[in-house]
Amino acid sequence: MGLLHVTPRLRQAAHLFYKEGGDVAETFERERCFRVLQGRAEGVVRSLREMATKKGLTGNKTKTLAKACNYLARTWPTCATTSPWWPGFGLRAE
């Protein structure tokens, strides 16, 4: 899985919690992208779900976040690599 596929989902999640186009939302998205590239997608999913619970997201916001989390959860085994030269593209460098 490439960062190209992850970024829009993390952007959607950021906009559920923070004002769209704001610096806080952008920082939130970047930090989560970096964590995914480090192979920590499972933790990103866990923290997004926890934030949703704490912030009391409901309705369409909950559905949007669930889609993003479910996508990451299905694909996190390929979110990072063993090589820093191929981060986040599902390539396995030996």
N, C-alpha and C positions, 0 to 999 in steps of 0.2 A: 504494500500500500504506500502510495506516495503522499508527500505533504500536500500535493495538489488536491487530493481527495479529502484530506483531514481538515484543511484550513477553513473551507466554507462552513463545515459543521461546527467548528470551534467559534467561528465568527457569529453564527446564529446563537450559540449558547451565550456568548459574551453579551449580545444584545438583549438577551432575556433578563440579564442582571444589571446592565449598565446602559447609559444613554448611547444610542447609535452614533458613531462618528466621534465619540469622545476619546480623550487620551486614556482614560481608565479602561474602557472597553478594548482598545488596541493593545494596551499592556497585558491585560487579562488573556487575550487571544495569543499573543506572542509567547507568554510564559507557558501556556498549555501546549502550544506547538513544540516548544523546546523540550518540554517534559516527554511528549510523545516521541520525539526524535531520540531521546535518551532511553527509550524502552520502558517508559513509565506510564503507558496509556491506561493500564488498569487503575492506577492511582488517580489519573485525570478523571476517568469515568466515576470512580467512587466519590471524588470531591465534588464533581458537578451534581451528582444525585443528592449529596449531603447539603450542598448550597440550596438546591431547589426545595428541600424539606425545610431548611431553616428560614428561607425567604418566603415560604408559603406559596410557591407557584401553583397555579390551578389552570384548568381548561386547556386552551390551545398552547399556552406556554409550556405546560407539562408535556403535551404531546410532542412539541418541537424538540424539547430537551431529550425526551425518551428516544426519538429517532436518532439524534446525534450520539447519545450514549450507546444505543444498541449497535449502531454502525461501528463505533470504536471497539466495543466489546467483542463483536464478531471478528474484527480484523487485528486486534492487538498483537497476536503472535507474529505478525509481519510488520509491525510498526517501527521496529528498530533493527539494527544490524549489529554484527560483531565487529564491524570496521568503521572507524570514524570517517573513512573516505566515501562511504555510501550511506549517509544517514537518512533513515526514514523511507527508503524506497523499496523495502522488502527484499533487497538483494542480500545474499549471504556470502560474505567474503571469508574465505578460509585461510 
